[in-house]
Amino acid sequence: MKSEINKLIKVRDKIIQKVEKRDKVALIRSDDWYQSSKGKQHEAVTGKLADATESIKEAIKELENIA
């Protein structure tokens, strides 16, 4: 069970890094870009990735309670 938890932690950490990188990229963009379809799509995908990290955190906690 510990190996599965470690794998989930690694996946979570990779997604967090990706979200942080996407946030940095978005910060250098103009306001017009934020209002464009690409900007809105970028924000939506980044939000979904952030939500996924929360789901993974919950799964890790549940597995730790079982183990």
mmCIF file of the N, C-alpha and C atoms, coordinates in Angstrom:
data_MODEL
# 
_entry.id   MODEL 
# 
loop_
_atom_site.group_PDB 
_atom_site.id 
_atom_site.type_symbol 
_atom_site.label_atom_id 
_atom_site.label_alt_id 
_atom_site.label_comp_id 
_atom_site.label_asym_id 
_atom_site.label_entity_id 
_atom_site.label_seq_id 
_atom_site.pdbx_PDB_ins_code 
_atom_site.Cartn_x 
_atom_site.Cartn_y 
_atom_site.Cartn_z 
_atom_site.occupancy 
_atom_site.B_iso_or_equiv 
_atom_site.pdbx_formal_charge 
_atom_site.auth_seq_id 
_atom_site.auth_comp_id 
_atom_site.auth_asym_id 
_atom_site.auth_atom_id 
_atom_site.pdbx_PDB_model_num 
ATOM 1   N N  . MET A 1 1  ? 0.826   -1.189 0.000   1.00 0.00 ? 1  MET A N  1 
ATOM 2   C CA . MET A 1 1  ? 0.000   0.000  0.000   1.00 0.00 ? 1  MET A CA 1 
ATOM 3   C C  . MET A 1 1  ? 0.873   1.257  0.000   1.00 0.00 ? 1  MET A C  1 
ATOM 4   N N  . LYS A 1 2  ? 2.013   1.175  0.688   1.00 0.00 ? 2  LYS A N  1 
ATOM 5   C CA . LYS A 1 2  ? 2.907   2.331  0.785   1.00 0.00 ? 2  LYS A CA 1 
ATOM 6   C C  . LYS A 1 2  ? 3.414   2.755  -0.588  1.00 0.00 ? 2  LYS A C  1 
ATOM 7   N N  . SER A 1 3  ? 3.672   1.790  -1.467  1.00 0.00 ? 3  SER A N  1 
ATOM 8   C CA . SER A 1 3  ? 4.179   2.138  -2.800  1.00 0.00 ? 3  SER A CA 1 
ATOM 9   C C  . SER A 1 3  ? 3.119   2.883  -3.612  1.00 0.00 ? 3  SER A C  1 
ATOM 10  N N  . GLU A 1 4  ? 1.854   2.506  -3.452  1.00 0.00 ? 4  GLU A N  1 
ATOM 11  C CA . GLU A 1 4  ? 0.775   3.204  -4.146  1.00 0.00 ? 4  GLU A CA 1 
ATOM 12  C C  . GLU A 1 4  ? 0.645   4.639  -3.639  1.00 0.00 ? 4  GLU A C  1 
ATOM 13  N N  . ILE A 1 5  ? 0.783   4.800  -2.334  1.00 0.00 ? 5  ILE A N  1 
ATOM 14  C CA . ILE A 1 5  ? 0.718   6.144  -1.746  1.00 0.00 ? 5  ILE A CA 1 
ATOM 15  C C  . ILE A 1 5  ? 1.862   7.000  -2.287  1.00 0.00 ? 5  ILE A C  1 
ATOM 16  N N  . ASN A 1 6  ? 3.056   6.425  -2.347  1.00 0.00 ? 6  ASN A N  1 
ATOM 17  C CA . ASN A 1 6  ? 4.209   7.167  -2.862  1.00 0.00 ? 6  ASN A CA 1 
ATOM 18  C C  . ASN A 1 6  ? 4.020   7.555  -4.322  1.00 0.00 ? 6  ASN A C  1 
ATOM 19  N N  . LYS A 1 7  ? 3.438   6.669  -5.116  1.00 0.00 ? 7  LYS A N  1 
ATOM 20  C CA . LYS A 1 7  ? 3.170   6.982  -6.520  1.00 0.00 ? 7  LYS A CA 1 
ATOM 21  C C  . LYS A 1 7  ? 2.183   8.138  -6.633  1.00 0.00 ? 7  LYS A C  1 
ATOM 22  N N  . LEU A 1 8  ? 1.141   8.110  -5.817  1.00 0.00 ? 8  LEU A N  1 
ATOM 23  C CA . LEU A 1 8  ? 0.163   9.199  -5.834  1.00 0.00 ? 8  LEU A CA 1 
ATOM 24  C C  . LEU A 1 8  ? 0.798   10.521 -5.413  1.00 0.00 ? 8  LEU A C  1 
ATOM 25  N N  . ILE A 1 9  ? 1.671   10.465 -4.441  1.00 0.00 ? 9  ILE A N  1 
ATOM 26  C CA . ILE A 1 9  ? 2.358   11.683 -3.994  1.00 0.00 ? 9  ILE A CA 1 
ATOM 27  C C  . ILE A 1 9  ? 3.202   12.261 -5.128  1.00 0.00 ? 9  ILE A C  1 
ATOM 28  N N  . LYS A 1 10 ? 3.900   11.395 -5.856  1.00 0.00 ? 10 LYS A N  1 
ATOM 29  C CA . LYS A 1 10 ? 4.718   11.858 -6.979  1.00 0.00 ? 10 LYS A CA 1 
ATOM 30  C C  . LYS A 1 10 ? 3.854   12.472 -8.071  1.00 0.00 ? 10 LYS A C  1 
ATOM 31  N N  . VAL A 1 11 ? 2.725   11.838 -8.375  1.00 0.00 ? 11 VAL A N  1 
ATOM 32  C CA . VAL A 1 11 ? 1.814   12.372 -9.390  1.00 0.00 ? 11 VAL A CA 1 
ATOM 33  C C  . VAL A 1 11 ? 1.273   13.725 -8.942  1.00 0.00 ? 11 VAL A C  1 
ATOM 34  N N  . ARG A 1 12 ? 0.861   13.804 -7.683  1.00 0.00 ? 12 ARG A N  1 
ATOM 35  C CA . ARG A 1 12 ? 0.344   15.064 -7.141  1.00 0.00 ? 12 ARG A CA 1 
ATOM 36  C C  . ARG A 1 12 ? 1.391   16.171 -7.250  1.00 0.00 ? 12 ARG A C  1 
ATOM 37  N N  . ASP A 1 13 ? 2.628   15.848 -6.889  1.00 0.00 ? 13 ASP A N  1 
ATOM 38  C CA . ASP A 1 13 ? 3.698   16.842 -6.934  1.00 0.00 ? 13 ASP A CA 1 
ATOM 39  C C  . ASP A 1 13 ? 3.974   17.313 -8.362  1.00 0.00 ? 13 ASP A C  1 
ATOM 40  N N  . LYS A 1 14 ? 3.924   16.397 -9.324  1.00 0.00 ? 14 LYS A N  1 
ATOM 41  C CA . LYS A 1 14 ? 4.129   16.772 -10.725 1.00 0.00 ? 14 LYS A CA 1 
ATOM 42  C C  . LYS A 1 14 ? 3.019   17.697 -11.208 1.00 0.00 ? 14 LYS A C  1 
ATOM 43  N N  . ILE A 1 15 ? 1.792   17.397 -10.817 1.00 0.00 ? 15 ILE A N  1 
ATOM 44  C CA . ILE A 1 15 ? 0.669   18.247 -11.226 1.00 0.00 ? 15 ILE A CA 1 
ATOM 45  C C  . ILE A 1 15 ? 0.792   19.627 -10.584 1.00 0.00 ? 15 ILE A C  1 
ATOM 46  N N  . ILE A 1 16 ? 1.195   19.677 -9.326  1.00 0.00 ? 16 ILE A N  1 
ATOM 47  C CA . ILE A 1 16 ? 1.377   20.968 -8.650  1.00 0.00 ? 16 ILE A CA 1 
ATOM 48  C C  . ILE A 1 16 ? 2.441   21.793 -9.374  1.00 0.00 ? 16 ILE A C  1 
ATOM 49  N N  . GLN A 1 17 ? 3.529   21.158 -9.776  1.00 0.00 ? 17 GLN A N  1 
ATOM 50  C CA . GLN A 1 17 ? 4.573   21.865 -10.521 1.00 0.00 ? 17 GLN A CA 1 
ATOM 51  C C  . GLN A 1 17 ? 4.028   22.405 -11.836 1.00 0.00 ? 17 GLN A C  1 
ATOM 52  N N  . LYS A 1 18 ? 3.215   21.600 -12.500 1.00 0.00 ? 18 LYS A N  1 
ATOM 53  C CA . LYS A 1 18 ? 2.632   22.023 -13.772 1.00 0.00 ? 18 LYS A CA 1 
ATOM 54  C C  . LYS A 1 18 ? 1.697   23.219 -13.566 1.00 0.00 ? 18 LYS A C  1 
ATOM 55  N N  . VAL A 1 19 ? 0.889   23.180 -12.509 1.00 0.00 ? 19 VAL A N  1 
ATOM 56  C CA . VAL A 1 19 ? -0.022  24.289 -12.209 1.00 0.00 ? 19 VAL A CA 1 
ATOM 57  C C  . VAL A 1 19 ? 0.780   25.558 -11.925 1.00 0.00 ? 19 VAL A C  1 
ATOM 58  N N  . GLU A 1 20 ? 1.829   25.438 -11.134 1.00 0.00 ? 20 GLU A N  1 
ATOM 59  C CA . GLU A 1 20 ? 2.659   26.600 -10.814 1.00 0.00 ? 20 GLU A CA 1 
ATOM 60  C C  . GLU A 1 20 ? 3.299   27.183 -12.071 1.00 0.00 ? 20 GLU A C  1 
ATOM 61  N N  . LYS A 1 21 ? 3.756   26.317 -12.969 1.00 0.00 ? 21 LYS A N  1 
ATOM 62  C CA . LYS A 1 21 ? 4.357   26.773 -14.218 1.00 0.00 ? 21 LYS A CA 1 
ATOM 63  C C  . LYS A 1 21 ? 3.316   27.486 -15.081 1.00 0.00 ? 21 LYS A C  1 
ATOM 64  N N  . ARG A 1 22 ? 2.112   26.922 -15.152 1.00 0.00 ? 22 ARG A N  1 
ATOM 65  C CA . ARG A 1 22 ? 1.043   27.544 -15.934 1.00 0.00 ? 22 ARG A CA 1 
ATOM 66  C C  . ARG A 1 22 ? 0.671   28.902 -15.345 1.00 0.00 ? 22 ARG A C  1 
ATOM 67  N N  . ASP A 1 23 ? 0.673   29.009 -14.028 1.00 0.00 ? 23 ASP A N  1 
ATOM 68  C CA . ASP A 1 23 ? 0.370   30.287 -13.379 1.00 0.00 ? 23 ASP A CA 1 
ATOM 69  C C  . ASP A 1 23 ? 1.430   31.336 -13.712 1.00 0.00 ? 23 ASP A C  1 
ATOM 70  N N  . LYS A 1 24 ? 2.699   30.932 -13.696 1.00 0.00 ? 24 LYS A N  1 
ATOM 71  C CA . LYS A 1 24 ? 3.780   31.863 -14.034 1.00 0.00 ? 24 LYS A CA 1 
ATOM 72  C C  . LYS A 1 24 ? 3.633   32.364 -15.466 1.00 0.00 ? 24 LYS A C  1 
ATOM 73  N N  . VAL A 1 25 ? 3.309   31.454 -16.373 1.00 0.00 ? 25 VAL A N  1 
ATOM 74  C CA . VAL A 1 25 ? 3.131   31.834 -17.773 1.00 0.00 ? 25 VAL A CA 1 
ATOM 75  C C  . VAL A 1 25 ? 1.962   32.807 -17.905 1.00 0.00 ? 25 VAL A C  1 
ATOM 76  N N  . ALA A 1 26 ? 0.893   32.540 -17.198 1.00 0.00 ? 26 ALA A N  1 
ATOM 77  C CA . ALA A 1 26 ? -0.295  33.386 -17.292 1.00 0.00 ? 26 ALA A CA 1 
ATOM 78  C C  . ALA A 1 26 ? -0.030  34.785 -16.746 1.00 0.00 ? 26 ALA A C  1 
ATOM 79  N N  . LEU A 1 27 ? 0.810   34.889 -15.735 1.00 0.00 ? 27 LEU A N  1 
ATOM 80  C CA . LEU A 1 27 ? 1.077   36.196 -15.122 1.00 0.00 ? 27 LEU A CA 1 
ATOM 81  C C  . LEU A 1 27 ? 1.754   37.179 -16.074 1.00 0.00 ? 27 LEU A C  1 
ATOM 82  N N  . ILE A 1 28 ? 2.497   36.672 -17.054 1.00 0.00 ? 28 ILE A N  1 
ATOM 83  C CA . ILE A 1 28 ? 3.186   37.569 -17.977 1.00 0.00 ? 28 ILE A CA 1 
ATOM 84  C C  . ILE A 1 28 ? 2.312   37.956 -19.168 1.00 0.00 ? 28 ILE A C  1 
ATOM 85  N N  . ARG A 1 29 ? 1.134   37.388 -19.246 1.00 0.00 ? 29 ARG A N  1 
ATOM 86  C CA . ARG A 1 29 ? 0.226   37.679 -20.353 1.00 0.00 ? 29 ARG A CA 1 
ATOM 87  C C  . ARG A 1 29 ? -0.543  38.977 -20.112 1.00 0.00 ? 29 ARG A C  1 
ATOM 88  N N  . SER A 1 30 ? -1.060  39.524 -21.196 1.00 0.00 ? 30 SER A N  1 
ATOM 89  C CA . SER A 1 30 ? -1.816  40.777 -21.110 1.00 0.00 ? 30 SER A CA 1 
ATOM 90  C C  . SER A 1 30 ? -3.254  40.520 -20.672 1.00 0.00 ? 30 SER A C  1 
ATOM 91  N N  . ASP A 1 31 ? -3.934  41.601 -20.304 1.00 0.00 ? 31 ASP A N  1 
ATOM 92  C CA . ASP A 1 31 ? -5.344  41.492 -19.930 1.00 0.00 ? 31 ASP A CA 1 
ATOM 93  C C  . ASP A 1 31 ? -6.188  41.026 -21.112 1.00 0.00 ? 31 ASP A C  1 
ATOM 94  N N  . ASP A 1 32 ? -5.808  41.459 -22.312 1.00 0.00 ? 32 ASP A N  1 
ATOM 95  C CA . ASP A 1 32 ? -6.539  41.017 -23.510 1.00 0.00 ? 32 ASP A CA 1 
ATOM 96  C C  . ASP A 1 32 ? -6.451  39.503 -23.671 1.00 0.00 ? 32 ASP A C  1 
ATOM 97  N N  . TRP A 1 33 ? -5.286  38.947 -23.359 1.00 0.00 ? 33 TRP A N  1 
ATOM 98  C CA . TRP A 1 33 ? -5.122  37.501 -23.467 1.00 0.00 ? 33 TRP A CA 1 
ATOM 99  C C  . TRP A 1 33 ? -6.041  36.794 -22.477 1.00 0.00 ? 33 TRP A C  1 
ATOM 100 N N  . TYR A 1 34 ? -6.136  37.330 -21.254 1.00 0.00 ? 34 TYR A N  1 
ATOM 101 C CA . TYR A 1 34 ? -7.013  36.734 -20.242 1.00 0.00 ? 34 TYR A CA 1 
ATOM 102 C C  . TYR A 1 34 ? -8.460  36.689 -20.716 1.00 0.00 ? 34 TYR A C  1 
ATOM 103 N N  . GLN A 1 35 ? -8.859  37.712 -21.448 1.00 0.00 ? 35 GLN A N  1 
ATOM 104 C CA . GLN A 1 35 ? -10.240 37.788 -21.919 1.00 0.00 ? 35 GLN A CA 1 
ATOM 105 C C  . GLN A 1 35 ? -10.476 36.958 -23.179 1.00 0.00 ? 35 GLN A C  1 
ATOM 106 N N  . SER A 1 36 ? -9.401  36.547 -23.846 1.00 0.00 ? 36 SER A N  1 
ATOM 107 C CA . SER A 1 36 ? -9.543  35.764 -25.075 1.00 0.00 ? 36 SER A CA 1 
ATOM 108 C C  . SER A 1 36 ? -9.959  34.329 -24.755 1.00 0.00 ? 36 SER A C  1 
ATOM 109 N N  . SER A 1 37 ? -10.356 33.616 -25.794 1.00 0.00 ? 37 SER A N  1 
ATOM 110 C CA . SER A 1 37 ? -10.763 32.219 -25.596 1.00 0.00 ? 37 SER A CA 1 
ATOM 111 C C  . SER A 1 37 ? -9.585  31.371 -25.115 1.00 0.00 ? 37 SER A C  1 
ATOM 112 N N  . LYS A 1 38 ? -8.389  31.658 -25.622 1.00 0.00 ? 38 LYS A N  1 
ATOM 113 C CA . LYS A 1 38 ? -7.211  30.909 -25.162 1.00 0.00 ? 38 LYS A CA 1 
ATOM 114 C C  . LYS A 1 38 ? -6.939  31.163 -23.685 1.00 0.00 ? 38 LYS A C  1 
ATOM 115 N N  . GLY A 1 39 ? -7.072  32.403 -23.272 1.00 0.00 ? 39 GLY A N  1 
ATOM 116 C CA . GLY A 1 39 ? -6.846  32.741 -21.869 1.00 0.00 ? 39 GLY A CA 1 
ATOM 117 C C  . GLY A 1 39 ? -7.852  32.067 -20.959 1.00 0.00 ? 39 GLY A C  1 
ATOM 118 N N  . LYS A 1 40 ? -9.108  32.091 -21.377 1.00 0.00 ? 40 LYS A N  1 
ATOM 119 C CA . LYS A 1 40 ? -10.156 31.453 -20.575 1.00 0.00 ? 40 LYS A CA 1 
ATOM 120 C C  . LYS A 1 40 ? -9.961  29.942 -20.523 1.00 0.00 ? 40 LYS A C  1 
ATOM 121 N N  . GLN A 1 41 ? -9.563  29.368 -21.656 1.00 0.00 ? 41 GLN A N  1 
ATOM 122 C CA . GLN A 1 41 ? -9.313  27.925 -21.693 1.00 0.00 ? 41 GLN A CA 1 
ATOM 123 C C  . GLN A 1 41 ? -8.119  27.576 -20.799 1.00 0.00 ? 41 GLN A C  1 
ATOM 124 N N  . HIS A 1 42 ? -7.088  28.398 -20.845 1.00 0.00 ? 42 HIS A N  1 
ATOM 125 C CA . HIS A 1 42 ? -5.902  28.184 -20.009 1.00 0.00 ? 42 HIS A CA 1 
ATOM 126 C C  . HIS A 1 42 ? -6.292  28.176 -18.538 1.00 0.00 ? 42 HIS A C  1 
ATOM 127 N N  . GLU A 1 43 ? -7.090  29.144 -18.131 1.00 0.00 ? 43 GLU A N  1 
ATOM 128 C CA . GLU A 1 43 ? -7.534  29.226 -16.738 1.00 0.00 ? 43 GLU A CA 1 
ATOM 129 C C  . GLU A 1 43 ? -8.393  28.021 -16.355 1.00 0.00 ? 43 GLU A C  1 
ATOM 130 N N  . ALA A 1 44 ? -9.258  27.586 -17.268 1.00 0.00 ? 44 ALA A N  1 
ATOM 131 C CA . ALA A 1 44 ? -10.126 26.438 -16.984 1.00 0.00 ? 44 ALA A CA 1 
ATOM 132 C C  . ALA A 1 44 ? -9.302  25.169 -16.784 1.00 0.00 ? 44 ALA A C  1 
ATOM 133 N N  . VAL A 1 45 ? -8.335  24.951 -17.659 1.00 0.00 ? 45 VAL A N  1 
ATOM 134 C CA . VAL A 1 45 ? -7.495  23.756 -17.555 1.00 0.00 ? 45 VAL A CA 1 
ATOM 135 C C  . VAL A 1 45 ? -6.652  23.811 -16.281 1.00 0.00 ? 45 VAL A C  1 
ATOM 136 N N  . THR A 1 46 ? -6.111  24.974 -15.982 1.00 0.00 ? 46 THR A N  1 
ATOM 137 C CA . THR A 1 46 ? -5.313  25.125 -14.765 1.00 0.00 ? 46 THR A CA 1 
ATOM 138 C C  . THR A 1 46 ? -6.169  24.840 -13.535 1.00 0.00 ? 46 THR A C  1 
ATOM 139 N N  . GLY A 1 47 ? -7.398  25.314 -13.547 1.00 0.00 ? 47 GLY A N  1 
ATOM 140 C CA . GLY A 1 47 ? -8.314  25.048 -12.440 1.00 0.00 ? 47 GLY A CA 1 
ATOM 141 C C  . GLY A 1 47 ? -8.623  23.569 -12.290 1.00 0.00 ? 47 GLY A C  1 
ATOM 142 N N  . LYS A 1 48 ? -8.814  22.893 -13.419 1.00 0.00 ? 48 LYS A N  1 
ATOM 143 C CA . LYS A 1 48 ? -9.085  21.452 -13.368 1.00 0.00 ? 48 LYS A CA 1 
ATOM 144 C C  . LYS A 1 48 ? -7.885  20.687 -12.819 1.00 0.00 ? 48 LYS A C  1 
ATOM 145 N N  . LEU A 1 49 ? -6.694  21.108 -13.206 1.00 0.00 ? 49 LEU A N  1 
ATOM 146 C CA . LEU A 1 49 ? -5.490  20.465 -12.672 1.00 0.00 ? 49 LEU A CA 1 
ATOM 147 C C  . LEU A 1 49 ? -5.387  20.682 -11.164 1.00 0.00 ? 49 LEU A C  1 
ATOM 148 N N  . ALA A 1 50 ? -5.694  21.886 -10.718 1.00 0.00 ? 50 ALA A N  1 
ATOM 149 C CA . ALA A 1 50 ? -5.660  22.172 -9.280  1.00 0.00 ? 50 ALA A CA 1 
ATOM 150 C C  . ALA A 1 50 ? -6.698  21.329 -8.542  1.00 0.00 ? 50 ALA A C  1 
ATOM 151 N N  . ASP A 1 51 ? -7.883  21.183 -9.135  1.00 0.00 ? 51 ASP A N  1 
ATOM 152 C CA . ASP A 1 51 ? -8.915  20.335 -8.530  1.00 0.00 ? 51 ASP A CA 1 
ATOM 153 C C  . ASP A 1 51 ? -8.447  18.883 -8.444  1.00 0.00 ? 51 ASP A C  1 
ATOM 154 N N  . ALA A 1 52 ? -7.730  18.441 -9.473  1.00 0.00 ? 52 ALA A N  1 
ATOM 155 C CA . ALA A 1 52 ? -7.229  17.063 -9.483  1.00 0.00 ? 52 ALA A CA 1 
ATOM 156 C C  . ALA A 1 52 ? -6.256  16.832 -8.333  1.00 0.00 ? 52 ALA A C  1 
ATOM 157 N N  . THR A 1 53 ? -5.441  17.839 -8.021  1.00 0.00 ? 53 THR A N  1 
ATOM 158 C CA . THR A 1 53 ? -4.509  17.673 -6.905  1.00 0.00 ? 53 THR A CA 1 
ATOM 159 C C  . THR A 1 53 ? -5.262  17.500 -5.592  1.00 0.00 ? 53 THR A C  1 
ATOM 160 N N  . GLU A 1 54 ? -6.378  18.192 -5.447  1.00 0.00 ? 54 GLU A N  1 
ATOM 161 C CA . GLU A 1 54 ? -7.186  18.038 -4.229  1.00 0.00 ? 54 GLU A CA 1 
ATOM 162 C C  . GLU A 1 54 ? -7.768  16.628 -4.141  1.00 0.00 ? 54 GLU A C  1 
ATOM 163 N N  . SER A 1 55 ? -8.231  16.103 -5.265  1.00 0.00 ? 55 SER A N  1 
ATOM 164 C CA . SER A 1 55 ? -8.765  14.738 -5.280  1.00 0.00 ? 55 SER A CA 1 
ATOM 165 C C  . SER A 1 55 ? -7.680  13.724 -4.929  1.00 0.00 ? 55 SER A C  1 
ATOM 166 N N  . ILE A 1 56 ? -6.493  13.957 -5.454  1.00 0.00 ? 56 ILE A N  1 
ATOM 167 C CA . ILE A 1 56 ? -5.380  13.053 -5.157  1.00 0.00 ? 56 ILE A CA 1 
ATOM 168 C C  . ILE A 1 56 ? -5.012  13.139 -3.677  1.00 0.00 ? 56 ILE A C  1 
ATOM 169 N N  . LYS A 1 57 ? -5.023  14.351 -3.110  1.00 0.00 ? 57 LYS A N  1 
ATOM 170 C CA . LYS A 1 57 ? -4.742  14.504 -1.675  1.00 0.00 ? 57 LYS A CA 1 
ATOM 171 C C  . LYS A 1 57 ? -5.737  13.706 -0.842  1.00 0.00 ? 57 LYS A C  1 
ATOM 172 N N  . GLU A 1 58 ? -7.007  13.766 -1.220  1.00 0.00 ? 58 GLU A N  1 
ATOM 173 C CA . GLU A 1 58 ? -8.037  13.014 -0.497  1.00 0.00 ? 58 GLU A CA 1 
ATOM 174 C C  . GLU A 1 58 ? -7.800  11.513 -0.618  1.00 0.00 ? 58 GLU A C  1 
ATOM 175 N N  . ALA A 1 59 ? -7.432  11.063 -1.812  1.00 0.00 ? 59 ALA A N  1 
ATOM 176 C CA . ALA A 1 59 ? -7.162  9.641  -2.015  1.00 0.00 ? 59 ALA A CA 1 
ATOM 177 C C  . ALA A 1 59 ? -5.973  9.189  -1.168  1.00 0.00 ? 59 ALA A C  1 
ATOM 178 N N  . ILE A 1 60 ? -4.955  10.030 -1.094  1.00 0.00 ? 60 ILE A N  1 
ATOM 179 C CA . ILE A 1 60 ? -3.783  9.701  -0.276  1.00 0.00 ? 60 ILE A CA 1 
ATOM 180 C C  . ILE A 1 60 ? -4.192  9.558  1.184   1.00 0.00 ? 60 ILE A C  1 
ATOM 181 N N  . LYS A 1 61 ? -4.990  10.490 1.681   1.00 0.00 ? 61 LYS A N  1 
ATOM 182 C CA . LYS A 1 61 ? -5.439  10.427 3.078   1.00 0.00 ? 61 LYS A CA 1 
ATOM 183 C C  . LYS A 1 61 ? -6.238  9.157  3.346   1.00 0.00 ? 61 LYS A C  1 
ATOM 184 N N  . GLU A 1 62 ? -7.125  8.801  2.414   1.00 0.00 ? 62 GLU A N  1 
ATOM 185 C CA . GLU A 1 62 ? -7.927  7.588  2.588   1.00 0.00 ? 62 GLU A CA 1 
ATOM 186 C C  . GLU A 1 62 ? -7.043  6.350  2.617   1.00 0.00 ? 62 GLU A C  1 
ATOM 187 N N  . LEU A 1 63 ? -6.071  6.291  1.724   1.00 0.00 ? 63 LEU A N  1 
ATOM 188 C CA . LEU A 1 63 ? -5.169  5.138  1.702   1.00 0.00 ? 63 LEU A CA 1 
ATOM 189 C C  . LEU A 1 63 ? -4.314  5.075  2.962   1.00 0.00 ? 63 LEU A C  1 
ATOM 190 N N  . GLU A 1 64 ? -3.900  6.233  3.459   1.00 0.00 ? 64 GLU A N  1 
ATOM 191 C CA . GLU A 1 64 ? -3.112  6.247  4.692   1.00 0.00 ? 64 GLU A CA 1 
ATOM 192 C C  . GLU A 1 64 ? -3.944  5.758  5.875   1.00 0.00 ? 64 GLU A C  1 
ATOM 193 N N  . ASN A 1 65 ? -5.230  6.054  5.876   1.00 0.00 ? 65 ASN A N  1 
ATOM 194 C CA . ASN A 1 65 ? -6.104  5.580  6.953   1.00 0.00 ? 65 ASN A CA 1 
ATOM 195 C C  . ASN A 1 65 ? -6.307  4.070  6.895   1.00 0.00 ? 65 ASN A C  1 
ATOM 196 N N  . ILE A 1 66 ? -6.268  3.519  5.694   1.00 0.00 ? 66 ILE A N  1 
ATOM 197 C CA . ILE A 1 66 ? -6.437  2.071  5.522   1.00 0.00 ? 66 ILE A CA 1 
ATOM 198 C C  . ILE A 1 66 ? -5.164  1.335  5.933   1.00 0.00 ? 66 ILE A C  1 
ATOM 199 N N  . ALA A 1 67 ? -4.029  1.922  5.557   1.00 0.00 ? 67 ALA A N  1 
ATOM 200 C CA . ALA A 1 67 ? -2.734  1.246  5.767   1.00 0.00 ? 67 ALA A CA 1 
ATOM 201 C C  . ALA A 1 67 ? -2.321  1.190  7.201   1.00 0.00 ? 67 ALA A C  1 
# 
